[in-house]
């Protein structure tokens, strides 16, 4: 269980690092726009991402 969690965390870091590596200017613009987005909208987006991720993981297992 712990090793699976470590693998999942590692994959998240790899995936999160793709855009800043491949397209730094676009990533910076997206981060700037996200920082200007209202907090409730960011919370809804984060919740949506968590729910979609949970569905994907449950389907994959």
Secondary structure as UniProt FT lines:
FT   HELIX           2..22
FT   HELIX           24..36
FT   HELIX           39..60
//
